[in-house]
């Protein structure tokens, strides 16, 4: 559709999904199904046999998602606590909310608090790695590691270089002074269990992808002119957003920008548009050259780079009914 703003006409693409429809699935997808890497939205959609998709949230230098990603109930990366997370619960309810994470590894009668999950490790930290992170810990520091497989400590390993993450295993890695947090007496064969809390939630989350800053909250525009990750947001640019209507439906929006047919929107203009189409709570996803909407086998918007940008992740829509 064409939408008129102070900057002239803008090309806007919207897609509405009912998360309670048992034949549809809103699925976060990471590039190549790993924390690191880049891939086009159309490629991710094709791999998952999705009929529609948009680009996901923000990502770091090597494609790592910024914040929470949960796929089919499996937590891949935790929330930052700073920006809202798009969540779909097991009952098909959708919400946007800042979430907090606390993770632990219980070994016998000892509990070890972890500082991070599936992210690059810093000095004096305890980080847990799963195979979602990739084939190795990518550690650039000397580490002490617990290799955990089938619910027990399989190996305790000192290393001065990255170590392999075996299939169906986890690696709990200690650096620097964090080594002192490994309880004495732990040995190979001890029982080990990872557990965590994500709060506040009132029902189990099945799918989650952390978004960027709030645009609309409780029916009010709260977009700001500058955001920490985004920078200046009061200039027209390509934008992607996700919103939830009063009836619980999820709406994805992509705005073309930096082109003659559509300069793009500011965050406040995008927030006003979300309000006008019935969004009660809405947040930005990654924008600029990442803004992409895929539908029925093709990219339907016009990405500002003149082609798809390879990005860290997307949100795909799958048809789960029988195919004729």
Order of alpha helices (4+ residues) and beta strands (2+ residues): beta-beta-beta-alpha-beta-beta-beta-beta-beta-beta-beta-beta-beta-beta-beta-beta-beta-beta-beta-beta-beta-beta-beta-beta-alpha-beta-beta-beta-beta
